Amino acid sequence: MLGPLESDVMEILWRAEEALPVRAVLAQLNAKRAAPLAYTTVMTVLSRLTERGVVRRQRTGRGYVYCAVYGSAAEIAVRQLLDDYGDAAVASFVEQVGGDEQLRSRLRRLVDDP
Amino acid sequence: MSRDWPLFALVTAAVASYPALVLSGCVLTLLSGKAAARELWLDGHPGALLAPVLAGVSAIAVVNAARVLARGLWHTHRFHRWIAGLRTPAPSTGLARPGALEGVQVIPAREPLAVTVGLWRPYVVVSSGLVAELSEQELRAVLAHEQAHVRRRDPLRLLLGRTLAAHLWFLPVAADLRGRARRGYELAADRHAAKRCGRAAVAGALLRVAALPPASPAFAAHFAGPELLDARVSQLESGRPPRPAAISRRRAALTVAGGLVFALVVAAAWTFMLLTCPCVMPLQVA
């Protein structure tokens, strides 16, 4: 579900300990490439990944840094699966209980008092 | 089918709307080819004037439905291919009896996920994050819930409901019916899981999933929202499915209005056919 270049970019973001600027991603990509990529190419890939919600962009000083939202390619695939399907053809057990404390306490009572 | 009346209603309404599609096609053909028909058009016969509207409504319905159906089929196909290409071994789950996960596809992801996918031969997919988080009994409850979806082929029903609701775009109540159908499937699957594994296990699984770190907002958008969960909890408490919220008056009124307008346009087009179509006229004479 990720293209080859997108996968390479994600690998770099996953290995990085902190959010990276485009420059750093570009340098790492080009370190092992015979034909170096252009700065704008990498920037385009990163903005596309940001639009898809796979990468998060943060402002620092004069520029932006990027970090991965999900921990693995499988998580991205799961997310895209749900994006694509909506509720069309999957039946899911998991619901979002979120901050509804009342629902949680009702569930807790059911667990404690079967 | 008796338990799935919302889907049945959608099927009936969609099938009932098909003759209108044929009728509007006939009227448009007559208008383009027959002088008598064009005269009536110039006289302002409502059937002639409204037929293009009917044709438009029907065309949008067919295109909508085809688009939704094609998307559903394509995404299912892509998902099957993705699963088939996934060569990661199932992570060790530490279950006393790992047989619980037999036939279940475990994907390596932290997000809690348990879904039934596939139209004709559905199967269950769970994430390793979910397996790690639940107790054995809770996991069995989740799998029993998904097994119920598998047995009833709920993904197929969901896609059918979505397609038919897209077809019936001019009836606002169609979306409600689709929501009701989905609610019914989830509640039925929960009843099955509670019967097999006890309601405490189902409640515990729901609670554990809720205690997991909040998934991203994009992720949260795919769950049915608080109403369905509230209904599921109420059913666990009382042992019987709670009544769904009544359809709003506005929606009901709009639907009745939409249905009436649709019927009137069909009637007008039909009288037009009686007046002009050579194949229907003998009926009128007799």
Interface residues (C-beta under 8 A of the other chain):
Chain A: M1 G53 V69 Y70 G71 S72 A74 E75 A77 V78 R79 L81 L82 D83 D84 Y85 G86 D87 A88 A89 V90 A91 S92 F93 V94 E95 Q96 V97 G98 D100 L103 R104 R106 L107 R108 L110 V111 P114
Chain B: V68 R71 G72 H75 T76 R78 F79 W82 L86 T88 I107 P108 A109 R110 E111 P112 L113 A114 V115 T116 V117 G118 L119 S127 L130 V142 H145 E146 H149 D154 P155 L156 L158 L159 R162 R182 Y185 E186 A189 G198 R199 A200 A203 G204 A205 L206 L207 V209 A210 P214 A215 S216 A218 F219 A220 H222 F223 A224 G225 P226 L228 L229 D230 R232 V233 L236 E237
